[in-house]
Amino acid sequence: MTWTLKQARRLALEEKLIEREPRLAGFQFHDRRGATYVEGLTRPARIKDEFCLRIPVPPNYPHEKPCLYVIRPKKLWKQGRKVLLNHQGRSHSFHTEVNGPDGVVSICHSEHWDVSQTLMQVVFKGILWCKLYAVHLQTGQTIAELLKSGLAKQLASDPLRLVGPSHPR
């Protein structure tokens, strides 16, 4: 992928934003001259699995909405471990889009994308989704129900609760 000068400057600025945000220490830009993506690890409290989030930067970025994938663990179970969230596809209840490459879960992070939004915001929304998914595993409530309950605002307002331990690769 060859970025225009304007895109390259925007991506450089966004990379600095992510680098300077201590809560995103485990997130980094990769392959800046090819298929650029942002990737990092997060672990919500009280869950053993570490989540790896990936945001491939689309060719028309920032005018095109980037996808947000949970690439690890590959299989995400619903509460009770009888049904895979991966089989859900697009779901309002779980705030997911059509699955990504290899059937990974694709998180819906923005209903209306515009150029004022940043990759850092996408990362934060991905981390928040992982935290809400962890609560779903404990309670059985869907992501949509948890968002309506106000839990998301509580989790997002407390920086120490927003991001579990992250570990760079």
Secondary structure as UniProt FT lines:
FT   HELIX           5..20
FT   HELIX           22..24
FT   TURN            25..26
FT   STRAND          27..30
FT   TURN            32..33
FT   STRAND          37..42
FT   TURN            45..46
FT   STRAND          51..56
FT   TURN            59..62
FT   STRAND          69..72
FT   TURN            79..80
FT   HELIX           85..87
FT   TURN            92..95
FT   STRAND          96..97
FT   HELIX           101..103
FT   STRAND          105..107
FT   TURN            115..116
FT   HELIX           119..139
FT   HELIX           143..149
FT   HELIX           151..157
FT   HELIX           159..162
//
